[in-house]
Amino acid sequence: MNNKVKIIADSTCDLPQAILDKYDISIIPLCIIMDDVSYYDGVDITGDEMIAWSQSLHLAPKTSSPPLADVIDFIKPYVDENRDIIFIGISEELSSTCNVVRLAGDCYQYNKLYVVDSRNLSNGIGLQVIKAAILSMDGMGAGDIVSYIQSNLVDRIRTTFILDTLDYLAWGGRCSSCRYGPVIFF
């Protein structure tokens, strides 16, 4: 195992705790905002709690990137250990989280922090994170891991999902101007 490389992702990767533990992956939680109160995803609030809140109020929670100060504190132990850090985060088209992590590295003037825009969300990030962790465990260096992920996975992994309901999209304003109902494509 390559103890010099630390793999970090954000909470949108949706990896179960058993996988995080197995591969020594650390998670930076994004912020979930409900009723003007900010919660750390997976720390202060669970998915079930968010769903219950949404269903009771017919609203979708808002999200935001983690605060810069929190990310600075989060990476400090790895900077102090002089470890290479690879952060794989939610698509930069959806969030500023990757940039917040870059800024945290800049605060330390730390040149051993690699930020990978997964260009994905959920399991699409998770697959990239797991592969990076496996490559690290196999002894590959940080630069080579990043090159591998960017060359072989970022543009090839796509997250697809099927919605049971459009309610959450409507409550969050993602399809508020459309009327939805059964649709059949031939």
N, C-alpha and C positions, 0 to 999 in steps of 0.2 A: 504494500500500500504506500502511496506517495503522500506522506504526512505534510509535505510542504505546500500542497495544493488544497485550498478550502473551497468547496462548492457551496454556493448560496443561491437561493431562488426567492421569489416573492410568493406570498400566500395564494396567488391565483393559480399556481401550478397544480393545486388540488391533489398532492401526493399524500397517501395515508402515512400515519406516524410510523408504522412498521418499516416502510421503505426509507423514510427519512433517517431512522435509527440505523438500519442495515448499512446504508451508504454514507453515514455521517454528513447528511445534508442539512444545512441550517436555513431557516425561513425568516425573511423580513416581512412582517405583516403589513398589508395595506390598511387604510382606514375605511371604516364603514360608518356612514353618517345617517342617523335616524333621529327624528325629533330634535334636530340641531345638537345632538350629542355624538361625539366621535368615539368609536370603539375600534380596537385592534382586531382585525380579522383572525379568527381562530384562537384568540387569546382572551378577549373580553366578551366575545359573542360567537355563537355557533351558527351554522347554516340553518338549523331548525328554528332557532330564535329569530333569525332574519325572515324566514318564510312566515312564521306565525305573525310577526309584526306587519309584514306586507299584506297578508290575507285579512288581518283585522282592520287595517286602515285603507286598503286598496291603493297603496303607494309602494314604490320601489325604493330601497335605500340608495343613497348616493355613495360614491366611493371617492377616495383621494389617495394620492401617493403618500408614502410615509414621510413624516417631517424630517428635514435634513439633519437636525440635531440627533434624532433617534438613529438614523443610519450611521452617522459619525460614531456614535456610541456603540452601535452594533458591530461595526467592522474593527473597532479599536483593538480588541484582543488579538485578532489575526494580524493586524499591522504590527503590534508590539512583538508578536512572534516572528515577524518578517516572513510570513507565509505568502505565497501566491494566492490570490483570491479570484475566483471566477464567479461572476454573478450572471445568471440567466434570468431575464425578466419578461414580463408581459410586453406585448407589442408596443413599440413607441408610437404607433398610430392610435393606440387606445389610452395610453397613460404616459406620464412623465417620470415614472418610477426609475427607469434606466438612467435618465439624466440626473435624478437625485443621487443615485449611487455614484455616478461619475463625479458629481460635485463633492460628495463625501470623501472620495479618494483625493480630489484636488486639495481639500482642506488639510490633508496630511502630506501633500506633495508626494503621494505614494504611487510609484510607477509599476507596482506589481498587482494592480487591480485591473482585471479584464471584465468589460461589460459586454454581454451578448444580448442583442435584441432578438428575441425568439421569433418575432413576427407572428406570434401565436397567443393563445390563451389556454387555460385549463390543461387538459392532458397533452396538448401539443407542446406546452412548455415542459410538462413533467417528463415526457419521453426524452427531450433534449437534456434535461437535468440528470436523469438516471444514466444516460450514456456518458455524460461528462464524468459522473462519479465513478462509473466502471472503468473508464480510461485512466482516471487518476489512480484508482486502486491497482491498475495494471502497471503503474509507474510512469505513465506518460506525463510530460511536463505541461505546464499551463498554456504556453503559446501554441503547442501542438494540439492540445485539446480544443482550444478556441478555434484554431484553423479547421480541425476536423468537423466540429459542430457547425461552423459557418459554411463550410464547403459541402457537407454531406447531409445535413439535417434541416437547417433553417428554411431553405426554399422547398424542401420536399415533404415536410410534415404540415398537414392542414387539419384543423379541428373542425369537425362537423357535429351537429347535434340536431335532435328533433324535439320540438316543443310539444308538450301535452296541452298547453294553453298559451294564448297570447296575452293573457291578463297582465303578467309581470312586465312585458314590453309596453303595453298600453299604459300601465300605472307609472312606468318610468319615462314616458314620453317618447319611446322609440317607434311607436306606430300609432300615435294619437290621432293622426289625420286620416287614418284608414278605417274602414269598417271591416271587421273580420268575421269570418264564418267558415263553413266548410268550403274547401276548394279542391277541385279535381282537375289534374292535368292529364292530357292524353298525348 
